Amino acid sequence: MTVRRSVMLGCGSYLPSRILTNADLARTVDTSDEWIVQRTGIHERHIAAPGETTSHMAVHAARAALSHARVDAQSIDLIVLATSTPDNTFPASAVSVQADLGITHGAAFDLQAVCSGFVFALAAADGLLRSGAFSRALVIGAETFSRILDWTDRGTCVLFGDGAGAVVLDAQELAGTRKDRGILTVRLRSDGRHKSKLYVDGGPSSTGTVGHLRMEGREVFRHAVAMITDVVEEAFKATGTTVADVDWFIPHQANKRIIDGSAHKLGIAPGKIVTTVDRHGNTSSASIPLALADAVADRRIKRDDLLLFEAMGGGFTWGAALVRW
C-alpha cells in the first residue's frame, strides 16, 4: 500500500545585499563585537534596502527554488508563505508572490507562527498535498525584521536580520516507509501563556501601529532547549527513527548557544549541525530554508539524507520535522 508524500524537489534563498556587521552596530548602540559574539555567535546580518519588501525577497527565493527543482512556476498550485512581517496587513504577501510569478490558478496564503513559521508552513502544505487537494507547492519563509526592531535596544537589535528561503514540494505516491523521500512527520506545539516573553508591542486591533519587537532574552533561552527536544523526540517516535539516523540537524538560527545546547541534549554531533546564524543572524521563519539552501549549495546535503528541522518562536510556538532529502 502506497502513501502520498510531500517530496522536496529543490530549494532556494535570497539575502539582501547590505551587510550590517557587529562593528557597524557598535557605532550606533552600546555594544561590541565581543559582547554580541560571546552571547549569540552572530558576526553579521543582512538588512533589506529601502523599498525591498518581504514579498520581493520571497519571489527571489521562490524563483531560485523553482530553478533548482527544474520545474516551471505554472506547475505550482499552492503557495504557503511563513512571515511575521508581511508587506501589508492584508492582502497576504503570498498573493503578491503568486502574481509576480505569473500564477493565476491554485491558492496562496500567509501563515504566522513567528520563528517556527517555516515548520508550521511545511505542516500546512504537507497536509494539503497529502489530502489530494493540491499537487505541487512552494513553501517560503521570508522576513524583514529590521522594520520592527527598536534600534536603541541592544538586547534585540543585534539579533535579527532579513532574508528569504523557499522549497518546492511535490506530491508523490511512495512505499510508506521511513526510507521514503519527503516529509516523514511534522510535530507542532504552542503555549500562549508565554506571549509576554517574546512579542511585538503593536498591531492593527490593539494600537493601530506596527510596533517593535520586545523580548525577555533569559526566559526565552531557558525554555528553548527543553521545548525543542520534546517535539524532536516525538518526531523520532512517530517515524521509528533515532538520533543516529539523522544526517543533518538544521535548526532555527536564533542563537548559537541555543543551537549547541539543543544538539548536546539530543546527542547530535557538532559535525552534523548546519549553522548560518554567524552570517545571517536570526531571520525568523526564513532561517531554516536559508540554512537548508546553504548546505545544499555546498553539497553537504545529498539525496536520501535524513534532515531534522526544529524551531521555536514567539507565542510560544515550536515544532520539528523529519524530512528525507
C-alpha positions as CSV (number, residue, x, y, z in Angstrom):
1,M,0.0,0.0,0.0
2,T,1.5,3.3,-1.1
3,V,1.4,6.6,0.8
4,R,1.2,10.1,-0.6
5,R,4.3,12.1,0.5
6,S,5.4,15.7,0.0
7,V,8.9,15.4,-1.6
8,M,11.3,18.3,-1.7
9,L,12.3,18.8,-5.3
10,G,14.5,21.8,-4.7
11,C,15.3,24.8,-2.6
12,G,16.5,28.4,-3.0
13,S,17.3,31.5,-1.0
14,Y,17.8,35.2,-1.1
15,L,19.7,37.7,1.1
16,P,19.7,41.5,0.8
17,S,22.9,42.9,-0.5
18,R,23.5,45.2,2.5
19,I,25.5,43.6,5.3
20,L,25.4,45.0,8.8
21,T,28.4,43.9,11.0
22,N,28.8,44.0,14.7
23,A,31.3,46.8,14.3
24,D,28.7,48.8,12.4
25,L,26.2,48.3,15.3
26,A,28.8,49.3,17.9
27,R,28.9,52.7,16.3
28,T,25.2,53.4,17.0
29,V,24.3,51.4,20.1
30,D,26.2,50.5,23.4
31,T,27.6,47.1,22.3
32,S,30.7,45.4,20.9
33,D,31.6,42.6,18.5
34,E,32.9,40.6,21.5
35,W,29.7,41.1,23.5
36,I,27.5,40.0,20.6
37,V,29.6,37.0,19.5
38,Q,30.0,35.7,23.1
39,R,26.3,35.7,23.7
40,T,24.9,34.8,20.3
41,G,27.5,33.7,17.8
42,I,26.4,36.3,15.4
43,H,29.1,38.3,13.4
44,E,26.9,40.0,10.8
45,R,23.4,40.1,9.3
46,H,21.7,41.2,6.0
47,I,19.3,44.2,6.0
48,A,16.7,44.9,3.4
49,A,17.1,48.0,1.3
50,P,14.5,50.8,1.3
51,G,11.6,49.6,-0.8
52,E,12.7,46.0,-0.6
53,T,9.7,44.1,0.9
54,T,9.1,40.7,2.3
55,S,7.3,39.6,-0.9
56,H,10.2,40.9,-3.1
57,M,12.6,38.7,-1.2
58,A,10.2,35.8,-1.2
59,V,9.9,36.0,-5.0
60,H,13.7,35.8,-5.4
61,A,13.9,32.8,-3.1
62,A,10.9,31.1,-4.9
63,R,12.5,31.6,-8.3
64,A,15.8,30.1,-7.1
65,A,13.9,27.1,-5.7
66,L,12.0,26.6,-8.9
67,S,15.2,26.8,-10.9
68,H,16.9,24.3,-8.6
69,A,13.9,21.9,-8.8
70,R,13.8,22.4,-12.6
71,V,10.1,23.0,-12.6
72,D,8.0,25.7,-14.1
73,A,6.1,28.2,-11.9
74,Q,2.9,27.2,-13.7
75,S,3.2,23.7,-12.2
76,I,2.7,25.3,-8.7
77,D,-0.9,25.2,-7.4
78,L,-0.2,26.1,-3.7
79,I,1.9,28.8,-2.1
80,V,2.3,29.0,1.7
81,L,4.3,31.9,2.9
82,A,5.5,32.0,6.5
83,T,6.1,35.5,7.7
84,S,5.6,37.8,10.7
85,T,6.5,40.9,8.6
86,P,4.1,41.0,5.7
87,D,4.1,43.8,3.1
88,N,0.6,44.9,4.2
89,T,-1.9,44.0,6.9
90,F,-3.8,42.5,4.0
91,P,-3.8,41.0,1.4
92,A,-1.5,38.2,2.2
93,S,2.0,38.7,0.9
94,A,1.7,35.2,-0.7
95,V,-0.7,36.5,-3.3
96,S,1.9,39.1,-4.3
97,V,4.3,36.3,-4.8
98,Q,1.8,34.4,-6.8
99,A,1.1,37.4,-9.0
100,D,4.8,38.1,-9.5
101,L,5.4,34.5,-10.6
102,G,2.6,34.8,-13.1
103,I,0.5,32.1,-11.4
104,T,-3.3,32.7,-11.8
105,H,-4.6,29.4,-10.5
106,G,-4.5,27.5,-7.2
107,A,-4.3,29.1,-3.8
108,A,-1.8,31.3,-1.9
109,F,-1.9,32.3,1.8
110,D,0.3,33.6,4.6
111,L,1.0,31.7,7.9
112,Q,2.2,33.4,11.1
113,A,4.0,31.4,13.7
114,V,7.0,33.7,14.1
115,C,10.3,31.8,14.2
116,S,8.5,28.5,13.9
117,G,6.7,29.7,10.8
118,F,8.6,27.6,8.3
119,V,8.0,24.3,10.2
120,F,4.3,25.2,10.6
121,A,4.1,26.1,6.9
122,L,5.6,22.8,6.0
123,A,3.0,21.0,8.0
124,A,0.2,23.0,6.4
125,A,1.4,22.4,2.9
126,D,2.1,18.7,3.6
127,G,-1.4,18.2,4.9
128,L,-3.0,19.9,1.8
129,L,-0.8,17.9,-0.6
130,R,-1.4,14.6,1.1
131,S,-5.1,15.2,1.0
132,G,-5.1,15.4,-2.7
133,A,-6.4,19.0,-2.9
134,F,-3.1,20.2,-4.4
135,S,-0.2,18.6,-6.2
136,R,2.8,20.9,-6.0
137,A,3.6,23.7,-3.5
138,L,6.0,26.5,-2.8
139,V,6.7,26.8,0.9
140,I,8.5,30.0,1.7
141,G,9.9,31.7,4.8
142,A,10.6,35.4,4.4
143,E,11.1,38.3,6.8
144,T,12.1,41.9,7.1
145,F,12.5,42.0,10.9
146,S,14.7,45.1,10.5
147,R,11.5,47.1,10.1
148,I,10.1,46.1,13.6
149,L,13.3,46.4,15.6
150,D,14.0,49.1,18.2
151,W,17.4,50.1,17.1
152,T,18.2,51.6,20.5
153,D,17.7,48.3,22.3
154,R,21.0,46.4,22.2
155,G,19.3,43.3,23.6
156,T,17.2,42.8,20.5
157,C,18.5,44.9,17.6
158,V,21.8,42.9,17.4
159,L,20.0,39.6,16.9
160,F,17.9,39.8,13.8
161,G,18.4,40.0,10.0
162,D,16.4,39.9,6.8
163,G,16.1,37.2,4.1
164,A,14.0,34.6,2.5
165,G,14.2,30.8,1.7
166,A,11.9,28.5,-0.2
167,V,11.4,24.9,-1.1
168,V,9.3,23.2,-3.8
169,L,7.2,20.3,-2.5
170,D,5.8,17.7,-4.9
171,A,3.1,15.1,-4.0
172,Q,4.2,11.6,-4.9
173,E,3.0,8.1,-4.2
174,L,5.7,6.2,-2.3
175,A,6.1,3.0,-0.4
176,G,5.1,4.4,3.0
177,T,8.3,3.5,4.9
178,R,10.8,5.6,6.8
179,K,13.1,5.2,3.8
180,D,10.8,7.3,1.6
181,R,11.9,10.7,0.4
182,G,10.0,13.7,1.5
183,I,8.3,14.9,4.8
184,L,8.1,11.9,7.1
185,T,6.5,13.7,10.0
186,V,5.9,17.2,11.5
187,R,5.2,17.9,15.2
188,L,3.8,21.2,16.3
189,R,3.1,22.9,19.6
190,S,2.2,26.2,21.1
191,D,1.5,27.7,24.5
192,G,0.1,31.2,24.7
193,R,0.9,31.6,28.4
194,H,4.4,32.7,27.3
195,K,3.2,35.6,25.0
196,S,4.9,38.3,27.1
197,K,8.3,36.8,26.8
198,L,8.6,37.5,23.0
199,Y,6.2,39.7,21.2
200,V,5.7,42.9,19.2
201,D,4.1,45.8,21.1
202,G,1.7,46.9,18.3
203,G,-0.9,45.7,15.9
204,P,-4.0,46.8,13.9
205,S,-6.6,45.9,16.6
206,S,-4.6,47.0,19.6
207,T,-2.5,50.1,18.9
208,G,-3.1,50.7,15.2
209,T,0.7,50.7,14.8
210,V,3.3,48.2,13.6
211,G,5.1,48.3,17.0
212,H,8.6,47.0,18.0
213,L,9.9,43.6,19.0
214,R,10.2,43.0,22.7
215,M,11.9,40.1,24.3
216,E,12.8,38.6,27.7
217,G,16.0,37.0,26.5
218,R,16.9,34.9,29.5
219,E,13.3,33.5,29.7
220,V,13.3,32.6,26.0
221,F,16.7,30.9,26.3
222,R,15.5,29.0,29.5
223,H,12.5,27.5,27.7
224,A,14.0,26.9,24.3
225,V,16.1,23.7,24.7
226,A,13.5,21.8,26.7
227,M,10.7,22.6,24.3
228,I,12.7,21.9,21.2
229,T,13.9,18.5,22.4
230,D,10.4,17.5,23.4
231,V,9.0,17.7,19.8
232,V,12.1,16.2,18.3
233,E,11.8,13.1,20.5
234,E,8.1,12.9,19.4
235,A,9.2,13.0,15.7
236,F,11.6,10.2,16.3
237,K,8.9,8.1,17.9
238,A,6.4,8.7,15.1
239,T,8.8,7.6,12.4
240,G,10.7,4.8,14.2
241,T,14.0,6.6,13.8
242,T,16.6,7.7,16.3
243,V,19.1,10.5,16.5
244,A,21.7,8.1,15.0
245,D,19.7,8.1,11.8
246,V,19.9,11.9,11.3
247,D,22.4,13.0,8.7
248,W,21.9,16.8,9.2
249,F,20.4,18.9,12.0
250,I,19.1,22.1,10.6
251,P,17.7,24.2,13.5
252,H,16.2,27.6,13.6
253,Q,19.1,30.0,13.7
254,A,18.3,32.1,16.7
255,N,21.4,31.9,18.9
256,K,24.4,29.6,18.7
257,R,24.2,28.8,22.4
258,I,20.6,27.5,21.9
259,I,21.6,25.5,18.8
260,D,24.6,23.9,20.6
261,G,22.6,23.3,23.8
262,S,19.8,21.6,21.8
263,A,22.2,19.4,19.8
264,H,24.1,18.4,23.0
265,K,20.9,17.4,24.8
266,L,19.7,15.4,21.7
267,G,23.1,13.7,21.3
268,I,23.8,15.2,17.9
269,A,27.5,15.5,16.9
270,P,28.7,19.1,16.2
271,G,29.7,18.0,12.7
272,K,26.1,17.3,11.8
273,I,24.8,20.8,12.6
274,V,24.1,23.3,9.8
275,T,24.8,26.7,11.2
276,T,24.4,30.1,9.4
277,V,23.5,32.3,12.4
278,D,27.0,33.7,12.4
279,R,26.4,35.2,8.9
280,H,22.7,35.7,8.8
281,G,21.6,36.5,12.4
282,N,18.1,35.4,13.3
283,T,16.0,35.7,10.2
284,S,12.9,34.1,12.0
285,S,10.8,32.0,9.6
286,A,13.4,32.3,6.8
287,S,16.3,30.8,8.9
288,I,15.7,27.1,8.3
289,P,15.2,27.3,4.5
290,L,18.2,29.7,4.3
291,A,20.3,27.2,6.2
292,L,19.0,24.3,4.1
293,A,19.8,26.1,0.8
294,D,23.3,26.9,2.1
295,A,24.1,23.2,2.9
296,V,22.5,22.0,-0.4
297,A,24.6,24.6,-2.4
298,D,27.9,23.4,-0.9
299,R,26.8,19.8,-1.4
300,R,26.9,18.8,2.2
301,I,23.4,17.5,1.9
302,K,23.0,14.6,-0.5
303,R,19.9,12.8,-1.9
304,D,18.3,10.4,0.7
305,D,20.0,12.2,3.6
306,L,17.7,12.4,6.7
307,L,17.2,16.0,7.8
308,L,15.9,17.2,11.2
309,F,14.4,20.7,11.3
310,E,13.4,22.4,14.6
311,A,12.3,25.8,15.6
312,M,10.8,27.9,18.5
313,G,9.2,31.3,18.2
314,G,7.1,33.9,20.0
315,G,3.8,32.7,21.4
316,F,5.5,30.4,22.3
317,T,5.3,28.2,19.2
318,W,7.6,25.3,18.5
319,G,7.9,22.4,16.2
320,A,10.1,19.7,14.5
321,A,10.1,17.9,11.1
322,L,11.9,14.9,9.8
323,V,12.5,15.1,6.0
324,R,14.4,12.8,3.7
325,W,16.0,14.9,1.0
